[in-house]
Amino acid sequence: MKPVLLTALAVILSACSGPPAIEAGRDPADANAWAPSVRYVPVTAGTVDYRPVDPKPWTERNERVAPKTGSD
């Protein structure tokens, strides 16, 4: 019975302690901390222009996709 009481006491006492202080680097609230400079990048950088263009001649396009005749 004593191990159960000791375990219960350990659980109760560990619940009373505060969370551990976890630090993973410099304090983000430090105003004197170094930060890399920000550079401007336009929102449209790397996009492709999709403006409408004049249509190509339809006869050339049809000949390109038409089945080849006489070459069987």
C-alpha positions as CSV (number, residue, x, y, z in Angstrom):
1,M,0.0,0.0,0.0
2,K,2.9,2.3,0.6
3,P,4.1,2.5,-3.0
4,V,0.6,3.6,-4.1
5,L,0.6,6.4,-1.4
6,L,4.1,7.5,-2.5
7,T,3.1,7.6,-6.1
8,A,0.0,9.6,-5.3
9,L,2.0,12.0,-3.2
10,A,4.5,12.4,-6.0
11,V,1.8,13.1,-8.5
12,I,0.1,15.7,-6.3
13,L,3.4,17.5,-5.5
14,S,4.5,17.5,-9.1
15,A,1.2,19.2,-10.1
16,C,2.0,22.0,-7.7
17,S,5.2,22.9,-9.4
18,G,5.2,25.4,-12.3
19,P,5.9,24.5,-15.9
20,P,9.6,24.4,-16.7
21,A,11.1,27.4,-18.4
22,I,11.8,26.4,-22.0
23,E,14.1,28.8,-23.8
24,A,15.1,28.2,-27.4
25,G,17.3,31.1,-28.2
26,R,17.2,34.8,-27.6
27,D,14.3,36.6,-26.0
28,P,11.9,37.8,-28.7
29,A,10.9,40.7,-26.5
30,D,14.4,42.1,-26.5
31,A,14.4,45.3,-28.6
32,N,18.2,45.2,-29.0
33,A,18.3,41.7,-30.5
34,W,19.7,41.4,-34.0
35,A,17.3,40.7,-36.8
36,P,18.1,40.4,-40.5
37,S,17.2,43.3,-42.7
38,V,14.0,43.1,-44.7
39,R,14.2,43.4,-48.5
40,Y,11.4,44.3,-50.8
41,V,10.0,41.6,-53.1
42,P,7.1,42.5,-55.3
43,V,4.0,40.4,-55.0
44,T,4.0,39.6,-58.7
45,A,7.6,38.4,-58.9
46,G,7.9,35.2,-60.8
47,T,4.4,35.3,-62.4
48,V,3.6,34.7,-66.0
49,D,1.9,37.2,-68.1
50,Y,-1.5,35.9,-69.3
51,R,-2.8,38.8,-71.3
52,P,-5.0,38.0,-74.3
53,V,-3.2,37.8,-77.6
54,D,-4.4,37.8,-81.2
55,P,-5.6,34.4,-82.5
56,K,-3.2,32.5,-84.7
57,P,-4.3,31.6,-88.3
58,W,-6.8,28.7,-87.9
59,T,-5.7,26.9,-91.1
60,E,-2.2,26.3,-89.7
61,R,-3.5,25.1,-86.4
62,N,-6.0,22.7,-88.1
63,E,-3.2,21.2,-90.4
64,R,-1.1,20.6,-87.3
65,V,-3.7,18.5,-85.5
66,A,-5.4,16.9,-88.6
67,P,-4.7,13.2,-89.2
68,K,-2.0,12.6,-91.8
69,T,-3.4,11.1,-95.0
70,G,-1.5,9.0,-97.5
71,S,1.3,8.0,-95.2
72,D,-0.2,4.7,-94.1
